[in-house]
Amino acid sequence: MEPVVKVERVSYAYTHRWVLMDVSLDVFRGEIFGVVGPNASGKTTLIRLLCGLLRPKRGRVELRGRDLRCMGRREIARAVAVVPQESPLLYAFTVLDVVLMGRTPHLSPLGFEGRKDLEIAERALKWVGCLHLKERSFNELSGGERQRVLIARALAQEPRVLLMDEPTAHLDLRHQMDFVDLIVRLNAEETLTIVWVSHDLNLAALCCQRMLLLHQGRVFSLGSPGDVLNEESIRRVYGRSVRADRDPETGIPRLWPRLESLPMSSKGRKDHA
């Protein structure tokens, strides 16, 4: 099967500091692919390379067999959309205005949105359950609502690949799970290829078919969540001990942190339990 996204021995440096070194991976159509690793391991840089914001110093990134360096920004944006952690806006755009921004790659340089663009934007809002918010100011929304609107903006681009850079970082448990439900549904019903950068290893394991574990800018492990998320890998990459097991109902791997020291009050509660 031909990969939708192919990263071939890619390295990238900011000035003289290499942040990614000799990274290779394939992402296939309809896959939810997770990218995990500690802070400063190169995750966000990888996302920027995959959407063409950065160009590799070495190696190449391909989209459906074409080198991104041979594609223009508008052409890339018609195929790849990005959902960031957050998107602060300086002006009080309505929700519909924000989603219509996703239509920009499909408009002529001086063109305006037409009926078709409005229909696509409203369909995207309906998809994420936010059509009733379309006249609201984006800045007035809750964190969970904002993330859904940012997904709608990305969907309005009609992409083949959706890149997500820690989109659940500022969400509570309920909104995290709502977000995961939405992403899994988009993947299943729209056959949308998704690359998801996450700090939450358990959340990523819940819905990713394969995962990449980065360590100091290099590929440490690549495979299924069960292959990647094991006690030895986490100890070596994150420098902390965890206990790894599998959910008895789903078989999905789980990580349990081990506290190196407990406060006396916690020990006391445990003793009296």
C-alpha positions in Angstrom: 0.0 0.0 0.0 1.3 3.4 -1.0 1.7 5.8 2.0 -0.2 9.1 2.0 2.7 10.7 3.9 6.3 9.5 3.6 9.1 11.0 5.7 12.5 9.8 4.4 15.6 10.3 6.5 14.6 13.8 7.4 16.8 16.0 9.6 16.1 19.6 10.6 18.1 22.3 12.5 17.3 25.7 13.9 20.5 27.7 13.3 23.2 25.2 14.5 21.0 23.1 16.8 19.7 19.9 15.3 16.2 19.0 16.5 15.3 16.1 14.2 17.9 13.6 12.9 17.4 10.9 10.3 13.7 10.4 10.9 11.8 8.1 8.6 8.1 7.0 8.8 5.1 6.2 6.6 1.5 7.2 7.3 -1.2 5.2 5.4 -4.6 6.3 4.2 -7.3 6.1 6.9 -4.8 5.7 9.7 -4.7 7.5 13.1 -0.9 7.8 13.7 0.4 9.1 17.0 3.6 11.0 17.7 4.8 11.0 21.3 7.9 12.0 23.2 9.2 14.3 25.9 9.4 18.1 25.6 11.9 19.2 23.0 12.0 15.8 21.3 11.0 17.3 17.9 7.3 16.6 17.8 6.1 20.1 16.8 8.9 20.5 14.3 7.8 17.3 12.7 4.3 18.6 12.3 5.6 21.8 10.7 7.6 19.7 8.2 4.6 17.6 7.4 2.5 20.7 6.4 5.3 22.4 4.5 5.9 25.3 7.0 9.5 24.1 7.3 11.7 22.4 4.7 14.1 19.6 5.7 17.7 20.3 5.8 18.3 16.7 4.8 15.9 14.1 3.4 12.4 14.6 2.0 8.7 14.7 2.9 6.3 13.3 0.4 2.5 13.7 0.1 0.9 11.1 -2.1 4.2 10.5 -3.8 5.1 14.1 -4.4 7.9 16.0 -2.7 6.4 18.9 -0.6 9.2 21.1 -1.9 7.7 20.9 -5.4 4.2 21.9 -4.2 3.0 25.5 -3.5 1.5 26.6 -0.2 -2.1 26.7 -1.5 -1.8 23.2 -3.1 -0.5 21.8 0.2 -3.2 23.5 2.2 -5.9 21.9 0.0 -4.6 18.5 1.1 -3.3 19.0 4.6 -5.0 20.9 7.5 -3.6 21.6 10.9 -5.4 21.7 14.3 -3.2 23.6 16.7 -3.2 23.5 20.5 -5.0 26.9 20.6 -5.7 29.7 18.2 -5.9 33.1 19.9 -7.6 35.7 17.8 -7.2 39.5 18.2 -10.6 40.3 16.8 -14.1 39.1 17.7 -14.6 36.9 14.7 -17.8 34.8 14.7 -17.6 31.1 14.7 -18.7 30.9 11.1 -16.1 33.5 10.1 -13.4 31.3 11.7 -14.5 28.2 9.9 -14.8 30.0 6.6 -11.1 30.8 6.9 -10.5 27.1 6.1 -11.9 27.8 2.6 -9.0 30.2 1.8 -6.9 27.7 -0.2 -9.8 27.1 -2.5 -10.5 30.8 -3.3 -8.9 32.9 -6.0 -6.4 35.5 -4.6 -9.0 38.3 -4.6 -12.0 36.0 -4.4 -14.8 35.9 -1.7 -16.7 33.0 -0.3 -19.7 31.9 -2.2 -22.7 29.7 -1.5 -20.7 26.5 -1.9 -18.1 27.7 0.6 -20.8 28.6 3.1 -22.5 25.2 2.7 -19.1 23.4 3.3 -18.4 25.6 6.4 -21.9 24.9 7.9 -21.6 21.2 7.1 -18.2 21.2 9.0 -19.8 22.9 12.0 -22.6 20.4 11.9 -20.1 17.6 11.9 -18.5 18.8 15.1 -21.9 19.6 16.8 -21.4 23.4 16.7 -23.7 24.7 14.0 -25.9 26.3 16.7 -22.8 28.5 17.7 -22.1 29.9 14.3 -23.1 33.5 15.2 -21.3 33.5 18.5 -17.9 35.2 19.0 -15.1 32.7 18.9 -13.5 34.4 21.9 -16.5 33.7 24.0 -16.4 30.0 23.6 -15.2 27.4 26.2 -12.0 25.5 25.5 -13.8 22.4 24.3 -16.0 24.5 22.0 -13.0 26.3 20.6 -11.3 23.0 19.7 -14.3 21.7 17.9 -14.5 24.9 15.9 -10.8 24.6 15.0 -11.5 21.1 13.8 -14.4 22.4 11.7 -12.1 25.1 10.2 -9.7 22.3 9.3 -12.5 20.2 7.8 -13.6 23.1 5.7 -10.3 22.9 3.9 -11.5 19.4 2.7 -8.1 17.9 3.5 -6.8 14.4 3.0 -4.6 14.6 6.0 -5.4 16.2 9.4 -2.4 17.1 11.6 -3.1 17.8 15.3 -0.5 19.3 17.6 -1.6 18.5 21.2 -5.2 19.5 20.7 -6.3 18.2 24.1 -3.6 19.9 26.1 -5.9 22.4 27.8 -9.1 20.3 28.0 -10.7 18.7 31.0 -11.5 14.9 31.0 -15.0 15.3 29.6 -13.9 17.5 26.7 -10.8 15.3 26.1 -13.1 12.2 25.7 -15.6 14.2 23.5 -12.6 15.2 21.3 -11.4 11.6 21.0 -14.9 10.4 20.1 -15.1 13.0 17.4 -11.7 12.2 15.9 -12.4 8.4 15.9 -15.7 9.1 14.2 -14.1 11.4 11.6 -11.5 8.7 10.9 -14.0 6.0 10.5 -16.8 7.7 8.5 -14.7 10.1 6.4 -11.6 7.9 6.0 -9.6 10.9 7.2 -5.9 10.3 7.7 -4.9 11.7 11.1 -1.4 12.5 12.6 -1.8 13.3 16.3 1.0 14.7 18.5 0.2 14.1 22.1 1.8 14.3 25.6 -1.0 12.1 27.0 0.3 8.6 26.2 -2.7 6.7 27.5 -5.1 8.9 25.5 -3.0 8.4 22.3 -2.9 4.7 22.9 -6.7 4.7 23.1 -7.3 5.5 19.4 -4.0 5.4 17.5 -3.3 2.3 15.3 0.5 3.1 15.3 2.8 5.4 17.2 6.2 7.0 16.8 8.2 7.6 20.0 10.8 10.4 19.5 13.8 10.8 21.8 16.2 13.7 21.4 15.1 14.2 17.8 15.5 10.6 16.7 13.2 7.7 16.2 13.3 5.6 19.4 10.4 3.3 18.6 7.8 2.9 15.8 4.9 0.4 15.9 1.7 -0.5 17.5 0.9 1.2 20.9 1.6 -2.1 22.6 5.1 -2.3 21.0 5.9 1.4 21.7 4.5 1.9 25.2 6.4 -0.5 27.4 8.1 0.0 30.7 11.7 -0.1 29.4 11.0 2.4 26.6 9.3 4.9 28.9 12.1 4.6 31.5 14.8 5.2 28.9 13.0 8.0 27.1 11.3 9.8 29.9 13.7 8.9 32.8 10.8 7.7 35.0 9.5 4.3 36.0 6.0 3.2 35.0 3.9 0.1 35.3 2.5 -1.1 31.9 -0.4 -3.5 31.5 -3.4 -3.8 29.2 -7.1 -3.0 29.7 -8.8 -6.3 30.4 -11.8 -5.4 28.2 -10.1 -3.8 25.1 -6.5 -5.0 25.3 -5.3 -1.4 24.9 -2.0 -0.8 26.6 -2.0 1.4 29.8 0.7 3.1 31.7 0.6 3.7 35.4 3.1 6.2 36.9 5.2 5.0 39.9 5.8 7.7 42.5 9.4 7.7 43.8 8.3 9.2 47.1 4.9 9.7 48.8 4.1 12.4 51.3 3.7 11.1 54.9 0.0 12.0 54.8 -0.5 9.8 51.7 1.3 6.9 53.4 -0.8 7.3 56.5 -4.0 7.2 54.5 -2.8 4.1 52.8 -2.0 2.4 56.1 -5.4 3.2 57.5 -7.4 2.2 54.5 
